[in-house]
Amino acid sequence: MKYTKYILFGLSLSLFVSCKDAKESNEPETVEVETANDITQDESKKPTIGEVAFNDPNMAVVFREYIAMKDAMVATNAAQTAAQGSRLMTAFANMGVDDSAMKAAQNVMEAGHMDKQREAFVELTAIVEEMLEGEVASGTIYKQYCPMAFNNTGASWLSASSDIMNPYFGDKMLRCGRIEGKIE
């Protein structure tokens, strides 16, 4: 009887310990996965966005945030567009850009309504385009143009892809536009 108590105690203890270990091993494991739009950098590569490599890693961040803003406009998501405006302002601050770039991103962020955000995006695009000159180490950035934007006055945007995804009309006229130029 004395040994039975010890055996039961030992089995209970081993069961308790093994259950505790099982709980700990069932916790989810965090794994980072890199996507095509992520910025990559190692000693042998320039910072990249998709197929485009940049001379300056800060410019890669600016372009990534600009593209994310454009994509939010394509999805006609005013809240996400405003959030991207804030991220773009941070990227601009890290580059030490002039006040006009900061103000253009702030205008998109604070516009509130998607139509006003799209109007502010025109000026922001021109500023980012100018910043990109001489910063592309390899690959192509496409300057795309929609002639019907803003009552047929037209407007441009930048893309890492040759596919037309119109930020000025979103899903209303998603494929309206053409490639107007390239930054290489």
C-alpha positions, 0 to 999 in steps of 0.5 A: 500500500505504501508503494502504491501511494508513491507510484500514484504520486509519481504518475500524477507528478509526471502527468502534471509535468507532461501536460504543462510541457504540452501546453507550452509547446502548443503556443503559436510560433511567430514566423516572418514572411517576406513579400514581393512588396517588402524592402529587402537589403543585404550586402549584395543588393540595393534596397528594393520594392518589387523589381525596383532597386534604389540607391538610397534605402530611405527612398525605398521606404518613401516609395513603398509608402507612396505605393501603399497610399496609391493602393488604398486609393485604388481600393477607395479606402479613405481611412487607409489613405489617411493612415498612409499619409501619416506613414509617408510623412514619417518616411519624408521626415527620415529623409529630411525632405523640404516642407512642401513634401511634408505638406503634400502628404499632410494634405492627403492625410487631413483631406478627410473625403476620398475626392479631396484626398485624390486631389491632394494626391496629384501634388504629392505624386509630382513631388515623389516623382521629382525625388525619384530622379536619379534614385533608381539603381535598377528596374522601372517605375511607371508614370501612369496617366488617366486623361479622364481624372478631374473632369477630363483635366487628367492626372498622373500617378506612379507604379512599380508595375505596368498594370493600370490600377487607377487611384483616381477612380478606384473600382469605378474605372479601375483600368482607365489610364496609360503608361506615360513615362518611365523612371529608370 
